[in-house]
Amino acid sequence: MERKHGKKERTMIVVTKLKGERFVLNCDLIETISENPDTTISLTNGDLYIVRESMQEVIDKTIDFKRKIYQRF
């Protein structure tokens, strides 16, 4: 997290577990994303998440989030 203008900026995207539970994921911690056939996200801390979103959807959400953050500069 970084501090910008006195507020904490979080690098989070919303994804959905296979059973339907939505949660936020820190996209700065994503190490790999694979599809076989389910989308598995592996984080730099060793955690693994299997999500409903496709690999491309996770990539797109991350890119969209980063664009919003960097547009401020």
Short mmCIF file of the C-alpha atoms (twelve columns), coordinates in Angstrom:
data_MODEL
# 
_entry.id   MODEL 
# 
loop_
_atom_site.group_PDB 
_atom_site.id 
_atom_site.type_symbol 
_atom_site.label_atom_id 
_atom_site.label_alt_id 
_atom_site.label_comp_id 
_atom_site.label_asym_id 
_atom_site.label_seq_id 
_atom_site.Cartn_x 
_atom_site.Cartn_y 
_atom_site.Cartn_z 
_atom_site.pdbx_PDB_model_num 
ATOM 1  C CA . MET A 1  0.000   0.000   0.000   1 
ATOM 2  C CA . GLU A 2  1.118   3.493   -0.729  1 
ATOM 3  C CA . ARG A 3  0.006   6.749   0.802   1 
ATOM 4  C CA . LYS A 4  -1.227  9.347   -1.679  1 
ATOM 5  C CA . HIS A 5  -2.819  12.571  -0.526  1 
ATOM 6  C CA . GLY A 6  -3.218  11.199  3.009   1 
ATOM 7  C CA . LYS A 7  -5.220  8.139   1.940   1 
ATOM 8  C CA . LYS A 8  -4.119  4.536   1.644   1 
ATOM 9  C CA . GLU A 9  -4.282  3.277   -1.925  1 
ATOM 10 C CA . ARG A 10 -5.200  -0.397  -2.052  1 
ATOM 11 C CA . THR A 11 -4.383  -2.558  -5.006  1 
ATOM 12 C CA . MET A 12 -7.466  -4.744  -4.901  1 
ATOM 13 C CA . ILE A 13 -9.660  -6.419  -7.484  1 
ATOM 14 C CA . VAL A 14 -12.914 -8.312  -6.861  1 
ATOM 15 C CA . VAL A 15 -12.981 -11.990 -7.870  1 
ATOM 16 C CA . THR A 16 -15.359 -14.892 -7.179  1 
ATOM 17 C CA . LYS A 17 -14.575 -18.277 -5.648  1 
ATOM 18 C CA . LEU A 18 -16.107 -21.320 -7.359  1 
ATOM 19 C CA . LYS A 19 -18.881 -21.558 -4.743  1 
ATOM 20 C CA . GLY A 20 -19.928 -17.957 -5.433  1 
ATOM 21 C CA . GLU A 21 -18.203 -16.080 -2.602  1 
ATOM 22 C CA . ARG A 22 -16.849 -12.730 -3.810  1 
ATOM 23 C CA . PHE A 23 -13.649 -11.399 -2.266  1 
ATOM 24 C CA . VAL A 24 -11.003 -8.786  -2.891  1 
ATOM 25 C CA . LEU A 25 -7.526  -9.797  -3.948  1 
ATOM 26 C CA . ASN A 26 -4.379  -7.690  -3.796  1 
ATOM 27 C CA . CYS A 27 -3.358  -7.742  -7.459  1 
ATOM 28 C CA . ASP A 28 0.196   -6.645  -6.592  1 
ATOM 29 C CA . LEU A 29 0.712   -10.078 -5.003  1 
ATOM 30 C CA . ILE A 30 -0.248  -12.094 -8.100  1 
ATOM 31 C CA . GLU A 31 2.652   -14.256 -9.229  1 
ATOM 32 C CA . THR A 32 0.932   -16.517 -11.777 1 
ATOM 33 C CA . ILE A 33 -2.505  -17.136 -13.271 1 
ATOM 34 C CA . SER A 34 -3.333  -20.418 -14.995 1 
ATOM 35 C CA . GLU A 35 -6.387  -22.122 -16.532 1 
ATOM 36 C CA . ASN A 36 -6.631  -25.892 -16.439 1 
ATOM 37 C CA . PRO A 37 -9.694  -25.674 -16.835 1 
ATOM 38 C CA . ASP A 38 -10.405 -23.614 -13.669 1 
ATOM 39 C CA . THR A 39 -8.568  -20.338 -13.197 1 
ATOM 40 C CA . THR A 40 -5.965  -20.602 -10.447 1 
ATOM 41 C CA . ILE A 41 -4.252  -17.522 -9.051  1 
ATOM 42 C CA . SER A 42 -0.994  -18.035 -7.196  1 
ATOM 43 C CA . LEU A 43 0.308   -15.262 -4.958  1 
ATOM 44 C CA . THR A 44 3.862   -14.378 -4.004  1 
ATOM 45 C CA . ASN A 45 3.119   -15.460 -0.409  1 
ATOM 46 C CA . GLY A 46 2.266   -19.010 -1.564  1 
ATOM 47 C CA . ASP A 47 -1.536  -18.698 -1.334  1 
ATOM 48 C CA . LEU A 48 -3.613  -20.211 -4.161  1 
ATOM 49 C CA . TYR A 49 -7.117  -19.187 -5.188  1 
ATOM 50 C CA . ILE A 50 -9.411  -20.935 -7.666  1 
ATOM 51 C CA . VAL A 51 -11.861 -18.442 -9.135  1 
ATOM 52 C CA . ARG A 52 -14.795 -18.328 -11.568 1 
ATOM 53 C CA . GLU A 53 -13.294 -15.550 -13.672 1 
ATOM 54 C CA . SER A 54 -11.262 -16.543 -16.704 1 
ATOM 55 C CA . MET A 55 -7.550  -15.846 -16.820 1 
ATOM 56 C CA . GLN A 56 -8.207  -13.001 -19.263 1 
ATOM 57 C CA . GLU A 57 -10.864 -11.479 -16.973 1 
ATOM 58 C CA . VAL A 58 -8.404  -11.414 -14.051 1 
ATOM 59 C CA . ILE A 59 -5.786  -9.807  -16.292 1 
ATOM 60 C CA . ASP A 60 -8.331  -7.247  -17.554 1 
ATOM 61 C CA . LYS A 61 -9.476  -6.389  -14.011 1 
ATOM 62 C CA . THR A 62 -5.860  -5.879  -12.959 1 
ATOM 63 C CA . ILE A 63 -5.095  -3.677  -15.969 1 
ATOM 64 C CA . ASP A 64 -8.289  -1.639  -15.447 1 
ATOM 65 C CA . PHE A 65 -7.445  -1.122  -11.794 1 
ATOM 66 C CA . LYS A 66 -3.854  -0.064  -12.560 1 
ATOM 67 C CA . ARG A 67 -5.082  2.381   -15.226 1 
ATOM 68 C CA . LYS A 68 -7.382  4.045   -12.695 1 
ATOM 69 C CA . ILE A 69 -4.530  4.400   -10.215 1 
ATOM 70 C CA . TYR A 70 -1.967  5.722   -12.702 1 
ATOM 71 C CA . GLN A 71 -4.406  8.188   -14.332 1 
ATOM 72 C CA . ARG A 72 -4.133  10.250  -11.164 1 
ATOM 73 C CA . PHE A 73 -0.496  11.125  -11.872 1 
# 
